[in-house]
Amino acid sequence: MTSNESIANKEKIALIAGIVLLIAGIVLGLTNKQVLFEAWLVGFIFCVGLPFGSACITAVHFLSHGKWGFTIRKPALAAMKTFPLVALYALPVLFGLNVLYSWTNPEVVHANHLIEHKIAYLNPAFFGIRTVFYFIAWIFLAILFEKKGGELLEDVSEEGRIKLQRIGGLGILALVFTGTFASFDWVMSLTPEWFSTIFGILSVVSQSLLALCVLVITAKKMLPEGRSSEPDVAARFHELGNLMLALVMLWMYMSFSQFFIIWSGNLPEEILYYLPRSHG
């Protein structure tokens, strides 16, 4: 059995298992809408992380033009092509806004001045518009990275390299900007009184790390038997391991920085995020 046939068989098994678990989740969730929508939101954030993180890693590859990027290019492109499908996963989140987010309740808003001051931003209509904008931007970047990026990767001239770096640089800026605000909307606004300037970029780093781990595993599985021991291939995976370690250290540093700043400030509107998590 070839590696492609093995992957195809595993895809069928995963699809069947996914459908069964989806049906079971919906049936069980009908008894508790809160749990159903919360579980869906967690799954949605995870699914967004794979193509979004892959786009971030691809943009970094364009900037560095490192050989490691070619090892995971195919699975990264495949992951980015799932953006339209993942966009459909946002529909249940939009339908469940009044269940997930307390800022959709007028009584809660008027009773809390912190939330009331944010109502121009935190309202269902603007929330939906922003969600649509994020996915349009990400789909556009995915197409740009595949078409234009693919052409420039084959261009060995200095001009082609500079153009590729420009695409990577602008792509990183766009991804960090949209990813930051998406994390504010989908995750941070679950506790609407709370805010953190680090949270957005921390989410971008987390999703990039998630995607890189999946891409490395996928690329490894796609290798023909015996190729992983070849010096060139082993060197590329070693470079990917270094990048993974760098992202882990960056994530750890930013997570601790966020906690330390909030802990040292000890302000009521900032500790709301950590208090329930510190008690399990």
C-alpha positions as CSV (number, residue, x, y, z in Angstrom):
1,M,0.0,0.0,0.0
2,T,1.4,3.4,-1.0
3,S,1.5,6.4,1.3
4,N,-1.3,8.1,-0.7
5,E,-3.5,5.0,-0.4
6,S,-2.8,4.9,3.3
7,I,-3.7,8.5,3.8
8,A,-6.9,8.0,1.7
9,N,-8.0,5.1,4.0
10,K,-7.3,7.1,7.1
11,E,-9.3,10.0,5.6
12,K,-12.3,7.8,5.2
13,I,-12.1,6.5,8.7
14,A,-11.7,10.0,10.1
15,L,-14.6,11.2,8.1
16,I,-16.9,8.4,9.3
17,A,-15.8,8.9,12.9
18,G,-16.3,12.7,12.6
19,I,-19.8,12.3,11.3
20,V,-20.7,9.9,14.1
21,L,-19.3,12.1,16.7
22,L,-20.9,15.2,15.2
23,I,-24.4,13.5,15.3
24,A,-23.7,12.3,18.9
25,G,-22.6,15.8,19.9
26,I,-25.7,17.5,18.5
27,V,-28.1,14.9,20.0
28,L,-26.4,15.3,23.4
29,G,-26.1,19.0,23.0
30,L,-29.8,19.5,22.4
31,T,-30.3,18.9,26.1
32,N,-28.0,21.8,27.0
33,K,-27.5,24.5,24.4
34,Q,-24.8,26.3,26.5
35,V,-22.6,23.2,26.5
36,L,-23.3,22.6,22.8
37,F,-22.3,26.0,21.6
38,E,-19.3,26.2,23.9
39,A,-18.0,22.9,22.6
40,W,-18.6,24.1,19.0
41,L,-16.7,27.3,19.7
42,V,-13.7,25.4,21.0
43,G,-13.7,23.1,17.9
44,F,-14.2,26.1,15.7
45,I,-11.1,27.9,17.1
46,F,-9.1,24.7,16.7
47,C,-10.2,24.3,13.1
48,V,-9.4,28.0,12.3
49,G,-5.9,27.5,13.8
50,L,-4.8,25.0,11.2
51,P,-5.2,27.1,8.0
52,F,-4.5,30.4,9.8
53,G,-1.3,29.1,11.4
54,S,-0.3,27.5,8.1
55,A,-0.7,30.9,6.4
56,C,1.5,32.4,9.1
57,I,4.2,29.8,8.7
58,T,4.1,30.2,4.9
59,A,4.5,34.0,5.2
60,V,7.6,33.4,7.5
61,H,9.0,31.0,4.8
62,F,8.5,33.7,2.2
63,L,10.4,36.2,4.3
64,S,13.3,33.8,5.2
65,H,13.3,31.7,2.0
66,G,14.6,28.9,4.1
67,K,14.9,25.3,2.7
68,W,12.7,24.1,5.6
69,G,9.7,25.7,4.1
70,F,9.7,23.5,1.0
71,T,9.3,20.4,3.2
72,I,5.9,21.5,4.5
73,R,4.8,23.6,1.6
74,K,2.3,21.1,0.2
75,P,0.5,20.3,3.5
76,A,0.5,24.0,4.3
77,L,-1.2,24.9,0.9
78,A,-3.7,22.0,1.5
79,A,-4.5,23.4,5.0
80,M,-5.0,27.0,3.6
81,K,-7.5,25.6,1.1
82,T,-9.8,24.7,3.9
83,F,-10.6,28.3,4.8
84,P,-13.9,28.3,2.9
85,L,-15.0,25.2,4.7
86,V,-13.9,26.5,8.1
87,A,-15.9,29.7,7.3
88,L,-19.0,27.6,7.4
89,Y,-18.1,26.4,10.9
90,A,-18.6,30.0,12.0
91,L,-22.3,29.9,11.3
92,P,-23.3,28.0,14.5
93,V,-21.2,30.5,16.4
94,L,-23.1,33.4,14.9
95,F,-26.4,31.6,15.5
96,G,-25.4,31.0,19.1
97,L,-24.2,34.6,20.0
98,N,-26.9,35.1,22.6
99,V,-25.9,31.8,24.3
100,L,-22.1,32.3,24.2
101,Y,-21.6,36.0,24.7
102,S,-23.1,37.9,27.7
103,W,-22.7,41.3,25.8
104,T,-25.7,40.3,23.6
105,N,-28.0,40.6,26.6
106,P,-29.1,44.3,27.0
107,E,-29.7,43.8,30.7
108,V,-26.1,42.7,31.3
109,V,-24.8,45.6,29.2
110,H,-26.8,48.3,31.0
111,A,-25.8,46.9,34.4
112,N,-22.1,47.0,33.6
113,H,-20.5,50.3,32.6
114,L,-17.3,48.5,31.3
115,I,-19.4,46.5,28.8
116,E,-21.6,49.5,28.0
117,H,-18.6,51.5,26.8
118,K,-17.7,48.7,24.4
119,I,-21.2,48.3,22.9
120,A,-20.2,50.2,19.7
121,Y,-17.7,47.4,19.0
122,L,-19.4,44.5,20.8
123,N,-22.7,44.2,19.0
124,P,-24.1,41.2,16.9
125,A,-24.2,43.1,13.6
126,F,-20.7,44.4,13.7
127,F,-19.4,41.1,15.1
128,G,-20.9,39.2,12.1
129,I,-19.4,41.8,9.6
130,R,-16.0,41.4,11.2
131,T,-16.2,37.6,11.0
132,V,-17.0,37.7,7.3
133,F,-14.2,40.2,6.7
134,Y,-11.6,38.0,8.5
135,F,-12.4,35.0,6.3
136,I,-12.5,37.1,3.1
137,A,-9.0,38.4,3.9
138,W,-7.7,35.0,4.8
139,I,-9.0,33.3,1.7
140,F,-7.5,36.1,-0.4
141,L,-4.1,35.6,1.3
142,A,-4.3,31.9,0.8
143,I,-4.9,32.3,-3.0
144,L,-2.1,34.9,-3.2
145,F,0.4,32.7,-1.3
146,E,-0.4,29.7,-3.6
147,K,-0.5,31.5,-7.0
148,K,2.0,34.4,-6.7
149,G,4.1,32.9,-4.0
150,G,4.5,29.6,-5.9
151,E,5.7,31.5,-9.0
152,L,8.2,33.6,-7.0
153,L,9.6,30.6,-5.2
154,E,10.7,29.2,-8.5
155,D,12.2,32.5,-9.5
156,V,15.9,32.4,-8.4
157,S,16.6,36.0,-9.3
158,E,17.2,38.7,-6.7
159,E,14.2,40.6,-7.9
160,G,12.0,37.6,-7.4
161,R,13.4,37.1,-3.9
162,I,12.6,40.7,-2.9
163,K,9.0,40.4,-4.3
164,L,8.5,37.2,-2.3
165,Q,9.8,38.9,0.8
166,R,7.4,41.8,0.3
167,I,4.5,39.3,0.0
168,G,5.6,37.6,3.1
169,G,6.0,40.8,5.0
170,L,2.6,42.2,4.0
171,G,1.1,38.8,4.6
172,I,2.4,38.7,8.2
173,L,1.1,42.1,8.9
174,A,-2.3,41.3,7.6
175,L,-2.4,37.9,9.4
176,V,-1.3,39.4,12.8
177,F,-3.9,42.3,12.4
178,T,-6.8,40.1,11.5
179,G,-5.8,37.3,13.8
180,T,-5.5,39.7,16.8
181,F,-9.0,41.1,16.3
182,A,-10.5,37.7,15.6
183,S,-9.2,36.4,18.9
184,F,-10.6,39.5,20.6
185,D,-14.0,38.8,19.1
186,W,-14.3,35.1,19.4
187,V,-12.4,34.4,22.6
188,M,-11.7,37.5,24.7
189,S,-15.2,38.8,24.4
190,L,-16.4,35.7,26.3
191,T,-15.3,37.8,29.3
192,P,-16.3,41.2,27.9
193,E,-15.0,43.2,30.9
194,W,-11.5,41.7,30.5
195,F,-8.8,43.0,28.2
196,S,-5.2,42.2,27.4
197,T,-2.9,43.8,24.8
198,I,-0.8,40.6,24.6
199,F,-3.7,38.2,24.1
200,G,-4.1,38.8,20.3
201,I,-0.5,38.1,19.3
202,L,-0.4,35.3,21.8
203,S,-3.3,33.7,20.0
204,V,-1.5,34.1,16.6
205,V,1.7,32.5,18.0
206,S,-0.4,29.6,19.5
207,Q,-2.2,28.9,16.2
208,S,1.1,29.1,14.3
209,L,2.6,26.5,16.7
210,L,-0.4,24.3,16.4
211,A,-0.3,24.4,12.6
212,L,3.5,23.8,12.5
213,C,3.2,20.7,14.6
214,V,0.4,19.3,12.3
215,L,2.4,20.2,9.2
216,V,5.6,18.5,10.4
217,I,3.7,15.3,11.3
218,T,1.9,15.3,8.0
219,A,5.0,16.0,6.0
220,K,6.8,13.2,7.9
221,K,3.9,10.8,7.1
222,M,4.0,11.7,3.4
223,L,7.7,10.8,3.0
224,P,8.4,7.5,1.2
225,E,9.8,4.8,3.5
226,G,13.5,5.3,4.2
227,R,13.7,8.9,3.0
228,S,13.6,10.4,6.5
229,S,17.1,9.1,7.3
230,E,18.6,10.9,4.3
231,P,21.0,13.7,5.4
232,D,19.2,16.5,3.5
233,V,15.8,15.5,4.6
234,A,16.9,15.0,8.3
235,A,18.5,18.5,8.2
236,R,15.2,20.1,7.0
237,F,13.3,18.4,9.8
238,H,15.9,19.5,12.3
239,E,15.4,23.1,11.1
240,L,11.6,22.7,11.6
241,G,12.3,21.4,15.1
242,N,14.3,24.5,15.8
243,L,11.4,26.7,14.6
244,M,9.0,24.7,16.7
245,L,11.2,25.2,19.8
246,A,11.4,29.0,19.1
247,L,7.6,29.2,18.9
248,V,7.2,27.2,22.1
249,M,9.6,29.6,23.9
250,L,7.9,32.7,22.4
251,W,4.5,31.3,23.5
252,M,5.8,30.6,27.0
253,Y,7.4,34.0,27.4
254,M,4.3,35.9,26.2
255,S,2.0,33.7,28.4
256,F,4.0,34.4,31.5
257,S,4.3,38.1,30.6
258,Q,0.6,38.4,30.3
259,F,0.0,36.6,33.7
260,F,2.8,38.6,35.4
261,I,1.5,42.0,34.2
262,I,-2.1,41.2,35.3
263,W,-0.9,39.7,38.6
264,S,1.2,42.7,39.5
265,G,-1.5,45.2,38.5
266,N,-4.2,43.2,40.4
267,L,-7.0,45.3,38.8
268,P,-10.6,44.0,39.1
269,E,-11.3,44.2,35.3
270,E,-8.0,42.4,34.4
271,I,-8.0,39.5,36.9
272,L,-11.4,38.3,35.7
273,Y,-9.7,36.0,33.2
274,Y,-7.4,34.3,35.6
275,L,-9.5,34.0,38.8
276,P,-11.8,31.2,37.5
277,R,-8.9,29.4,35.9
278,S,-6.8,29.5,39.1
279,H,-9.5,27.5,40.9
280,G,-9.9,24.8,38.3
